[in-house]
Amino acid sequence: MSGVLSVAELNRAVNETLTRDPLLAKVQVRGEISGLKKYPSGHTYFTLKDSEAAVDCVLFRGAADNVRFELLDGMSVVLFARPNLYDKTGRFQLIVSGAREEGVGDLYTRFIKLKEKLEREGLFDASKKKPIPTIPKRVVAVTSSSGAVIRDMIHVIRRRFPGMRLILIPVAVQGIGAENEIAAAIATANRLHLGDVIIVGRGGGSQEDLQPFNEEVTARAIAESEIPVISAVGHETDYTIADFVADLRAPTPSAAAELVVPLKNALYERLELLSSSLEQALANRLESSGRHLTHLVSRPVLVKPTAIVERHHVRLALHRQRLVNIFPKRMTDTGIRYERFEERFHTAIQRIKTNRESQLETLTKALEALSPLAVLTRGYSVVRRPTGDMVMSASSLKKDDRVDLIFADGEVHARILDSASELDNGSSNQF
């Protein structure tokens, strides 16, 4: 081998060295799967990582039957593989021939725990989602200032709505501390009222690349934002905590720009259509009103307004005449009825009076027959004490008792000179 190697020769030499090395020809490597992609060809590509490093891996279709379980992001595995340096690109990778599952990786476990925590707090509730404005005045992009993401967003916005203002707040979208930059950018956009909607995004990547969007500080900044936030992180199959908290999720940053910015030409066409519809509706309304007005003008009440008054005047005269004709007859009938009632009333009063006078005379005669005064007129008298008690027997009187003698024509006062017991002894009574 000459001293100067081509790139291809170098890559082949390193690959052959790896293949001949007894320690590296077949290795078992433990790590966590990230960024797993399955292609229609049957090949599967992913990254195996730990807390310090990462390595690319490929599981070709021919070896896929050796893996008895489904490989998933976040899964902790032990891979049976051989190291390989791809000749054309010089990319180091592991060609996997088998795998053993060891559980869930640390990053995926953190993702699940944080997701459950924030869900319990209600940060994912649909009721807390803010509506996205139909036509925002300004769009705020929180993403990297370099790379394809911001260029794609600018291209989409210029194509759909020329003149729309896009404000970029550049931040790191991966690496240690990126989550703090993203959270601070969202807070700044709210504090300064920089726009009507915020797009937080980046391109796809492995799970560790997307980790800033799976951190609690990012999630809470999105939840506390008063400006609606669209999460546009990764590709369609990649979901982050930011996607669940955001007011709207877009599969890509370009899709987010399409969702938030309407087509200006379509709006103009819609305005033209609505304007034409309004003009046509107004024309139809005016035509209909004109026909109605023509119909009203031909009506008799408008041609000769006094006709309706005259008609009612005739009806009023008719009712007046009927009233004049019927009133005297009603008065005559009422007078006759009154006289009849008056005659019947006097007859009834006289009959009642005669009956009551007859009853009074009968009762008077009976009272006179029973009255003690009637007896007195025949020469009898009544003896009464000054107290008003009647004297019923002579034995009840004593000498010197005072009594009243009641006659038919009056009464006199007397004093008892002798009692009944004295009369029994032969004495005479004297008053």
C-alpha positions as CSV (number, residue, x, y, z in Angstrom):
1,M,0.0,0.0,0.0
2,S,1.5,3.4,-1.0
3,G,2.0,6.2,1.5
4,V,-0.8,8.4,-0.1
5,L,-4.3,6.9,0.0
6,S,-7.5,8.0,-1.7
7,V,-10.5,8.5,0.4
8,A,-12.1,5.3,-0.9
9,E,-8.9,3.4,-0.1
10,L,-8.8,4.8,3.4
11,N,-12.4,3.9,4.1
12,R,-11.9,0.3,2.7
13,A,-8.7,-0.2,4.7
14,V,-10.4,0.9,8.0
15,N,-13.4,-1.3,7.2
16,E,-11.2,-4.3,6.5
17,T,-9.3,-3.6,9.8
18,L,-12.6,-3.6,11.7
19,T,-13.7,-6.8,10.0
20,R,-10.4,-8.7,10.8
21,D,-10.2,-7.5,14.4
22,P,-11.3,-10.4,16.6
23,L,-12.7,-8.1,19.3
24,L,-14.6,-5.8,17.0
25,A,-15.8,-8.2,14.2
26,K,-18.8,-9.0,16.3
27,V,-19.8,-6.9,19.3
28,Q,-22.6,-6.6,21.8
29,V,-23.6,-3.0,22.5
30,R,-26.0,-1.7,25.1
31,G,-27.9,1.5,24.6
32,E,-31.2,3.3,23.9
33,I,-32.9,3.4,20.5
34,S,-33.6,6.9,19.1
35,G,-34.8,8.3,15.8
36,L,-35.9,4.9,14.5
37,K,-37.1,5.0,10.8
38,K,-38.5,2.0,8.9
39,Y,-38.5,2.3,5.1
40,P,-40.6,0.5,2.5
41,S,-37.5,-1.4,1.4
42,G,-37.7,-3.3,4.8
43,H,-34.5,-1.7,6.1
44,T,-34.6,0.0,9.5
45,Y,-32.2,2.9,10.5
46,F,-31.8,4.3,14.0
47,T,-29.4,5.7,16.5
48,L,-28.1,3.8,19.6
49,K,-27.1,6.1,22.4
50,D,-26.2,6.4,26.0
51,S,-25.5,9.4,28.3
52,E,-22.1,10.0,26.7
53,A,-22.2,9.1,23.0
54,A,-24.3,7.8,20.1
55,V,-23.7,5.6,17.0
56,D,-25.7,5.0,13.8
57,C,-27.2,1.6,13.3
58,V,-28.9,-0.2,10.4
59,L,-31.0,-3.4,10.5
60,F,-31.3,-4.8,7.0
61,R,-34.3,-6.6,5.8
62,G,-32.5,-10.0,5.7
63,A,-31.6,-9.8,9.4
64,A,-35.0,-8.4,10.6
65,D,-36.4,-11.9,11.2
66,N,-33.6,-12.4,13.9
67,V,-35.2,-9.7,16.0
68,R,-38.3,-11.3,17.8
69,F,-39.8,-8.0,19.0
70,E,-40.6,-4.6,17.6
71,L,-37.9,-2.0,17.9
72,L,-39.3,1.3,19.3
73,D,-37.9,4.7,20.2
74,G,-36.9,4.9,23.8
75,M,-36.3,1.2,24.1
76,S,-33.2,0.0,25.9
77,V,-31.6,-2.9,24.0
78,V,-28.4,-5.0,23.6
79,L,-27.5,-5.2,19.9
80,F,-25.6,-8.0,18.3
81,A,-23.7,-6.2,15.4
82,R,-20.5,-5.7,13.5
83,P,-18.9,-2.3,13.0
84,N,-18.8,-0.9,9.5
85,L,-17.4,2.2,7.8
86,Y,-19.4,2.9,4.7
87,D,-17.0,3.4,1.8
88,K,-18.8,6.2,0.0
89,T,-19.5,8.5,2.9
90,G,-17.1,7.4,5.6
91,R,-20.0,7.1,8.0
92,F,-19.3,4.7,10.9
93,Q,-22.3,2.5,11.7
94,L,-23.3,-0.8,13.3
95,I,-24.8,-3.4,11.0
96,V,-27.2,-5.2,13.4
97,S,-27.8,-9.0,13.1
98,G,-29.9,-9.4,16.3
99,A,-31.1,-7.7,19.5
100,R,-32.2,-8.3,23.0
101,E,-34.7,-6.1,24.8
102,E,-33.8,-4.7,28.2
103,G,-36.6,-2.3,28.9
104,V,-37.4,1.4,28.4
105,G,-34.6,3.9,28.1
106,D,-34.0,6.8,30.4
107,L,-35.2,9.5,28.0
108,Y,-38.4,7.7,27.1
109,T,-39.1,7.1,30.8
110,R,-38.7,10.8,31.5
111,F,-40.9,11.6,28.6
112,I,-43.7,9.3,29.9
113,K,-43.5,10.6,33.4
114,L,-43.5,14.3,32.4
115,K,-46.4,13.7,30.0
116,E,-48.5,12.0,32.8
117,K,-47.7,14.8,35.2
118,L,-48.7,17.6,32.9
119,E,-51.8,15.7,31.8
120,R,-52.9,15.4,35.4
121,E,-52.4,19.2,35.8
122,G,-54.7,19.8,32.9
123,L,-52.2,21.4,30.5
124,F,-53.4,19.2,27.7
125,D,-57.1,20.0,28.1
126,A,-58.9,21.0,24.9
127,S,-60.8,23.7,26.9
128,K,-57.5,25.6,27.4
129,K,-56.6,25.7,23.7
130,K,-56.7,29.2,22.2
131,P,-58.1,29.8,18.7
132,I,-55.6,30.5,16.0
133,P,-56.4,33.9,14.3
134,T,-57.7,33.7,10.8
135,I,-55.5,36.5,9.4
136,P,-52.7,37.4,11.8
137,K,-51.0,40.7,11.4
138,R,-47.6,39.4,12.6
139,V,-46.2,35.8,12.9
140,V,-43.5,35.1,15.4
141,A,-41.1,32.2,14.6
142,V,-39.2,30.7,17.5
143,T,-36.5,28.5,15.9
144,S,-33.0,28.4,14.7
145,S,-31.8,31.3,12.5
146,S,-29.8,28.8,10.3
147,G,-31.0,25.8,8.5
148,A,-33.9,24.9,6.3
149,V,-36.7,25.5,8.8
150,I,-36.8,29.3,8.7
151,R,-36.1,29.4,5.0
152,D,-39.0,27.1,4.3
153,M,-41.3,29.2,6.5
154,I,-40.3,32.4,4.7
155,H,-40.9,30.8,1.4
156,V,-44.3,29.5,2.3
157,I,-45.5,32.8,3.9
158,R,-44.2,34.9,0.9
159,R,-46.0,32.5,-1.5
160,R,-49.3,32.4,0.4
161,F,-49.6,36.0,1.7
162,P,-47.1,38.5,0.3
163,G,-46.5,41.3,2.8
164,M,-47.2,39.3,5.9
165,R,-44.7,40.2,8.6
166,L,-42.6,37.4,10.1
167,I,-40.6,38.1,13.2
168,L,-37.8,35.6,14.0
169,I,-36.6,35.1,17.6
170,P,-33.4,32.9,17.0
171,V,-32.8,30.2,19.6
172,A,-30.9,26.9,19.8
173,V,-33.2,24.0,19.0
174,Q,-31.1,21.2,20.4
175,G,-28.4,20.7,22.9
176,I,-28.0,21.6,26.6
177,G,-29.8,24.7,27.6
178,A,-31.9,25.0,24.4
179,E,-35.1,24.5,26.3
180,N,-34.4,27.7,28.4
181,E,-33.8,29.7,25.2
182,I,-37.1,28.5,23.7
183,A,-39.0,29.3,26.9
184,A,-37.4,32.8,27.2
185,A,-38.3,33.5,23.6
186,I,-41.9,32.6,24.1
187,A,-42.1,34.8,27.2
188,T,-40.4,37.7,25.3
189,A,-42.9,37.5,22.5
190,N,-45.7,37.8,25.0
191,R,-44.2,40.5,27.0
192,L,-43.5,42.7,24.0
193,H,-46.7,41.7,22.1
194,L,-44.6,40.9,19.0
195,G,-47.3,39.0,17.1
196,D,-50.7,37.3,17.0
197,V,-49.4,33.7,16.8
198,I,-46.2,32.0,17.7
199,I,-44.7,29.0,15.7
200,V,-42.2,27.0,17.7
201,G,-40.4,24.6,15.4
202,R,-37.5,22.7,14.2
203,G,-36.8,19.9,11.7
204,G,-36.9,16.2,12.6
205,G,-34.2,14.4,14.5
206,S,-33.4,11.8,17.1
207,Q,-35.1,11.7,20.4
208,E,-32.2,13.4,22.1
209,D,-32.2,16.1,19.4
210,L,-35.9,16.8,20.2
211,Q,-35.3,16.7,23.9
212,P,-35.6,20.5,24.4
213,F,-39.2,20.2,23.3
214,N,-39.8,17.5,25.8
215,E,-38.6,19.5,28.8
216,E,-41.0,20.9,31.5
217,V,-39.8,24.5,31.2
218,T,-40.7,24.5,27.5
219,A,-44.1,23.0,28.1
220,R,-45.0,25.5,30.9
221,A,-43.8,28.5,28.7
222,I,-46.2,27.4,26.0
223,A,-49.1,26.8,28.4
224,E,-48.6,30.3,30.0
225,S,-48.5,32.1,26.7
226,E,-51.3,34.5,26.0
227,I,-50.5,34.4,22.3
228,P,-51.7,31.2,20.6
229,V,-48.8,28.8,20.0
230,I,-48.4,26.3,17.1
231,S,-45.9,23.4,17.7
232,A,-44.1,22.3,14.6
233,V,-41.4,20.0,15.8
234,G,-40.0,17.1,13.8
235,H,-41.8,15.1,11.2
236,E,-45.3,13.7,11.1
237,T,-44.5,10.6,13.3
238,D,-42.6,12.6,15.9
239,Y,-44.6,13.7,18.9
240,T,-43.2,15.9,21.8
241,I,-44.5,17.3,25.0
242,A,-44.7,20.7,23.2
243,D,-47.2,19.2,20.7
244,F,-49.6,18.2,23.5
245,V,-49.4,21.6,25.3
246,A,-49.6,23.8,22.2
247,D,-52.9,25.3,20.9
248,L,-52.3,23.5,17.6
249,R,-49.9,20.9,16.3
250,A,-48.4,21.0,12.8
251,P,-46.4,18.0,11.5
252,T,-43.7,20.3,10.0
253,P,-42.7,24.0,10.2
254,S,-43.8,24.4,6.6
255,A,-47.2,22.9,7.4
256,A,-47.5,25.3,10.4
257,A,-46.9,28.3,8.1
258,E,-49.6,27.0,5.7
259,L,-52.0,26.6,8.6
260,V,-51.5,30.1,10.1
261,V,-51.2,32.1,6.9
262,P,-54.2,32.0,4.4
263,L,-53.8,32.4,0.7
264,K,-54.1,36.1,-0.1
265,N,-55.4,35.3,-3.6
266,A,-58.0,33.0,-2.2
267,L,-59.1,35.7,0.2
268,Y,-59.4,38.2,-2.7
269,E,-61.4,35.7,-4.7
270,R,-63.6,35.1,-1.7
271,L,-64.1,38.8,-1.3
272,E,-65.0,39.2,-5.0
273,L,-67.4,36.3,-4.7
274,L,-69.1,37.8,-1.6
275,S,-69.2,41.2,-3.2
276,S,-70.9,39.8,-6.3
277,S,-73.3,37.9,-4.2
278,L,-74.1,41.0,-2.1
279,E,-74.6,43.1,-5.3
280,Q,-76.9,40.4,-6.7
281,A,-78.8,40.1,-3.5
282,L,-79.3,43.9,-3.3
283,A,-80.4,44.0,-7.0
284,N,-82.9,41.2,-6.3
285,R,-84.2,42.9,-3.2
286,L,-84.6,46.2,-5.1
287,E,-86.5,44.5,-8.0
288,S,-88.7,42.7,-5.6
289,S,-89.4,45.9,-3.6
290,G,-90.2,47.7,-6.9
291,R,-92.7,45.0,-7.9
292,H,-94.3,45.2,-4.5
293,L,-94.5,49.0,-4.7
294,T,-96.1,48.9,-8.1
295,H,-98.7,46.4,-6.7
296,L,-99.5,48.8,-3.8
297,V,-99.8,51.8,-6.0
298,S,-102.6,50.1,-7.9
299,R,-104.6,49.3,-4.8
300,P,-107.9,51.3,-4.3
301,V,-106.9,52.5,-0.9
302,L,-103.9,54.4,-2.3
303,V,-105.7,55.5,-5.5
304,K,-108.6,56.9,-3.6
305,P,-107.8,57.0,0.2
306,T,-111.2,58.4,1.1
307,A,-112.9,55.2,-0.1
308,I,-112.0,53.4,3.1
309,V,-113.3,56.2,5.2
310,E,-116.5,56.4,3.2
311,R,-117.1,52.7,3.6
312,H,-116.8,53.0,7.4
313,H,-119.0,56.1,7.4
314,V,-121.8,54.1,5.7
315,R,-121.5,51.3,8.3
316,L,-121.6,53.9,11.1
317,A,-124.7,55.5,9.7
318,L,-126.4,52.2,9.4
319,H,-125.6,51.3,13.0
320,R,-126.8,54.7,14.2
321,Q,-130.2,54.2,12.4
322,R,-130.6,50.8,13.9
323,L,-129.9,52.2,17.3
324,V,-132.5,55.0,16.8
325,N,-135.1,52.6,15.8
326,I,-134.6,50.1,18.5
327,F,-134.3,52.5,21.5
328,P,-138.0,53.6,21.8
329,K,-139.3,50.1,21.5
330,R,-136.8,49.0,24.2
331,M,-137.9,51.9,26.4
332,T,-141.6,51.0,25.9
333,D,-141.1,47.3,26.7
334,T,-139.0,48.3,29.8
335,G,-141.8,50.6,31.1
336,I,-144.5,48.0,30.7
337,R,-142.4,45.5,32.5
338,Y,-141.7,48.0,35.3
339,E,-145.5,48.7,35.7
340,R,-146.2,45.0,36.0
341,F,-143.5,44.5,38.5
342,E,-144.7,47.5,40.6
343,E,-148.3,46.2,40.6
344,R,-147.2,42.7,41.7
345,F,-145.0,44.3,44.4
346,H,-147.9,46.4,45.9
347,T,-150.2,43.4,45.8
348,A,-147.7,41.3,47.6
349,I,-147.1,44.0,50.2
350,Q,-150.8,44.4,50.9
351,R,-151.3,40.7,51.3
352,I,-148.4,40.4,53.7
353,K,-149.7,43.4,55.7
354,T,-153.2,41.9,56.0
355,N,-151.7,38.6,57.1
356,R,-149.5,40.3,59.7
357,E,-152.4,42.4,61.1
358,S,-154.6,39.3,61.5
359,Q,-151.9,37.5,63.3
360,L,-151.3,40.5,65.6
361,E,-155.0,40.8,66.5
362,T,-155.2,37.1,67.3
363,L,-152.1,37.2,69.5
364,T,-153.3,40.4,71.2
365,K,-156.6,38.7,72.2
366,A,-154.7,35.6,73.5
367,L,-152.4,37.8,75.5
368,E,-155.3,39.8,77.0
369,A,-157.0,36.5,77.9
370,L,-153.9,35.3,79.7
371,S,-153.0,38.7,81.3
372,P,-153.4,39.0,85.1
373,L,-154.9,42.5,84.6
374,A,-157.9,40.9,83.0
375,V,-158.6,39.1,86.3
376,L,-158.2,42.4,88.2
377,T,-161.0,44.0,86.3
378,R,-163.4,41.5,87.8
379,G,-162.7,42.8,91.4
380,Y,-159.5,40.9,92.2
381,S,-156.3,42.3,93.5
382,V,-152.6,41.2,93.8
383,V,-150.5,41.6,97.0
384,R,-146.8,42.3,96.4
385,R,-143.9,43.0,98.7
386,P,-141.9,46.2,98.3
387,T,-139.1,44.0,96.9
388,G,-141.3,43.0,94.0
389,D,-142.0,39.4,95.2
390,M,-145.6,38.3,95.1
391,V,-147.3,37.2,98.3
392,M,-148.6,33.7,97.7
393,S,-150.2,33.0,101.1
394,A,-151.4,34.8,104.2
395,S,-149.1,32.7,106.5
396,S,-146.1,34.3,104.9
397,L,-147.1,37.7,106.2
398,K,-146.2,39.0,109.7
399,K,-147.4,41.9,111.7
400,D,-146.1,45.3,110.5
401,D,-145.0,43.9,107.1
402,R,-145.3,46.5,104.3
403,V,-147.2,45.3,101.1
404,D,-148.5,46.8,97.9
405,L,-152.1,46.1,96.8
406,I,-152.5,46.1,93.0
407,F,-156.0,46.8,91.6
408,A,-157.2,47.1,88.0
409,D,-157.1,50.9,88.2
410,G,-153.9,51.3,90.3
411,E,-152.2,50.3,93.5
412,V,-152.1,51.3,97.2
413,H,-149.6,50.8,100.0
414,A,-150.7,48.9,103.3
415,R,-149.3,47.6,106.6
416,I,-150.2,44.3,108.1
417,L,-151.7,44.8,111.6
418,D,-152.4,41.2,112.4
419,S,-150.7,38.0,111.2
420,A,-152.5,34.9,110.1
421,S,-151.7,33.2,113.4
422,E,-153.5,35.9,115.3
423,L,-156.6,35.5,113.1
424,D,-156.7,31.9,113.9
425,N,-157.0,33.0,117.6
426,G,-160.1,35.0,116.9
427,S,-158.7,38.4,116.0
428,S,-159.7,40.3,112.9
429,N,-157.3,41.6,110.2
430,Q,-156.9,45.3,109.9
431,F,-154.8,47.3,107.5
